[in-house]
Amino acid sequence: MDGFWAFAGNYWWLVFPLFGLASAASGSFAAASKRRHKHRLEIMKAKAELTAARAAAKRGIGSAAAAEVEAPSQSLTDQADDLRAVHDEVTHRWLDYELDVAKLIAFPSMSNGRDPLTAGFLRAKKIADRARPADGSKPTAEQIAEYRRAVTDFEVAFDLAEREARRTRDSGLTDAERKRLATASRMLAVATDDAATPAERHLAYQRVREEIDGLIALSDEAVEVLEKKVAQPITERPNTERRDTERRNDEGDPAEAGSP
């Protein structure tokens, strides 16, 4: 043991190069992870473009890549219209998650901006939104090319994030967090049950918000949609049940009739 401390005392300066090596290794690992992610995106993009190109002749415009196949025979205005349609379709698919609390509970990574794939498609969406030509405008060929690239990137990035979210579901959470989401899912069913009383819905809604707090980021729009569902009118009882109740009220309760 004394020999170790003697060695450490004489060669303490080795800690600096060793620290540098450790930092370099950490940086290399991060860079490698980033390259793998980029490579995966490129593969997904290539596959999407190939599939779209093969299907374009059969089903018309259905993706940004398919729109590019049709581009030579289209005017720039028509190309912009087709790309806007693809852009809107992908945005609609995103809103299906963004505004549906049940889906966000089932696939929590779709609301997690810290997830690399989710962050990637959100960045791609911003770029596509900025590149989008205004309705009625006359974009140039360069603007169309830029917009097509942006929409394709958005489309591929969303597909990748959605597939990963559906594959992993809540596997990235702890047991305690999964239990919270399971409770939130049960409470959500009560909060949106049109047969439940207003008090039951309200309590269930509050419980949902408590359980997902810190796990799922709800947009203001998602909260508004959920609150409208919670506030919906209670389903009336069937007419036959209502008529039976009215008849008993008219005839008097048998139990009351037999009482002194």
N, C-alpha and C positions, 0 to 999 in steps of 0.2 A: 504493500500500500504506500509505503514511504517512497518507493521508486516511482510510482505513478505521479505523486505530487511533485517530486523532483523534476520529472519530465515535463509536467504541466507548467512548472515555474520557469523552466528554461525555454520552453517552446510555446508560451502563451500566445505569441503573435500569429500562430497558425490558425487561430480562430477567425481571423479576417478573411484569408483566402477560402477557408471552408464555408464561411457565411456567404461569400460571393458565389461559390459553386452551388450552394443550396438555392440561392435566389435565382441563379440562371436556370437551374433545373425546374423550379416552379414556373418561371416565365416560359420555358420551353413547353411544359405541359399545357399551360393555358393557350399558347399559340397553336399547339397541335390540336387541342379541342376545338378551337375556332376554325382551323383548316378543315377538320372533319365535318363540322357543321356546314361550312360553306360548300364542301364537296357534296354533301348529302342534298343540299338545296339544288345544286347544279344537276344532280342525277334526277331529282324529282321534276325539275323544270324540263329537262330533256325528254323524260318519259311523257310528261303532260303534253308537250308540244308534238311529239310523235303520234300519240294517241289522237290528239285533236286533228292533226293533219290527215290521218287515215280515215277519220270519221267525217271529215268536213263534207266530202262529196255525198255522203249518205244522209246526214242529218242537218246540214246547213250550218249556220253560225251558232256555235255553242260555247266557244272559249276565245280568248284573245289569240291563241295560236291558229284556231280555225278561221278567225277573222283575217289573219294575215294571209292565209291560203287564198281567200276570196279577194284580197286587196287589189290585184292587178286589174280586175274587171269592174272595180267600183270607183266612184268618185271619192274625193277626200271627205266630203260631207257624209256620204254613206258609211265610209269606214269609221268615222267618228261616232256615228249613231250606233253602229254595231259594237264598237268598243265600250261605249257608254252602257249599252244593254248588258254586256258581260260584267262590267264594273258594278252595275246595280244588282245583278244577280248574286255576285259574291258578297256584296254588302248586305243583301237580304239574308243570306246564309249566316253571316256573322250576327245580325240582329236577332236571328232565331235563338241564339245563345244569350246575347247581351240583354234581351228583354224578358227572358224566360228563367225565373228563379229556379224552377225545378231542374232545368237543364244545367244550370250553373252548379247546382248542388251535385248533380250526377257526374259532371265533368268540370271539376273546380279549376283545372289549369287554364281553361278558356277565359277566365277572368283574372288570371295571375300575370300581371305585367312583368313580374320578375322571371317568369319562365322564358327561356331563350326563344323557343318557337313562337310563343304568344307575342312576345316583344317584337319578334321578327315580322309577323304579319301585321301588327299594328303600325310598325314603321313603314312597311310596304303600302299599307292603306293610305297613310298620310301623303306619301309620294304620289300615289295614283290620284288622290283627291286634288293635289296641287297641279298635276299634269293634265287634268281633265279639261277639255275645251268647253267653253260655255255653250249652252244650247243656243242654236241659231247663228253661231259664229262660223267663220270660214278658216279653219286651221290650215297651216302649211303642212307640206309633206314631212318636214322635220318634226313638227309638233305631233303629228300622227305617229311617227316612229317612236318618239319619246313616250307618248301616252301608251302605245301598244306594249312597250317594254315594261312600263310601270304596272299596267293591268295584269300582264302575264306574271310578273313577280308577285303581285298581290294575290292572284289566284293560286299560284303554286305554294306560297307561304301559308295561306289559309288552309289549303288541303293538307299540308304537312302538319300544321298545328292541330287541326281537327282529328286527323288519324292518330296522332300521338295521344291526344286527350282521351279519345275513345279506347285506346289500348291500355293506358295507364289508369284511367279513372281516378280513384282516390288513393292509389298505391303509394304515392309520395308523401302521404300524411301519416301522422302518428296514430296509434290506436285511439287515443283520447280525441283527436281531431275527427277521426272517422266516426266515432260514436256521436259527436256533436252534429255532424252532417246527417247521420241517420235519424237523430232526433228532429232535426230541422225538416227533414223530408216528411216525417210523420205529422209534424205540426202544420206543415204547409198544406197537407191534404185536408186537415180540419179547417184551416183558415180559408180555404177556397171551396169548402163544401157548402153548396147552396141550401142544404137541409139543416145546417148548424145554426144556432142562435147567434145574433150579433155579438153577444158577450163571449160566446165560445170562439167565434172567429177572431175577435179582437185579442183575446188572451193568446190564442195560437199564433197570431201574427206577431205579437210582441216576442213570443218565445222563438219564432223563426229568426227574427232580427238579432236576438241575443246569441243564438247558437252559431250563426254564420259570421258574427262580428269578428274581424281579424282573419277570417279564413277566405271569405269571398267578398270581392269589392262590387257592390251594387251601384249601378249608375242611377242618377235621379229619375231617368225615364223608366228603368226597371222597377224602382220603388213605386212610381206612379201607377204603372200597369198592375202591380201586385195589390196596391191599396184599392184600386177600382174593383178587382176581383173580390177582395175581402168585403167591400161595401155593397156588393150586389144584393138585390132583394132576396128574401128567403122564399124558397119554393112553397107555393100554397099546397095544402093537403088535397088529396084527390076529391073530386066532387062528391063521390059516394060517401066518403068519410064525413065531409062537411054536412051533407044532407042528413046523415044519421045523427050527428050532433045536434042539428037544428030540430030534428024530430023529437029527440029526447028532451030538449029544452021546452018544447011545446007541450009534451005529454007529462013532463015532470019526471024527476029521477026516481026509479022504482025503489031505491033504498030509502029515499026521503018519504015516498008514499007509504011505506010500511012502518015508518017510525011513528011513535005517539005524538 
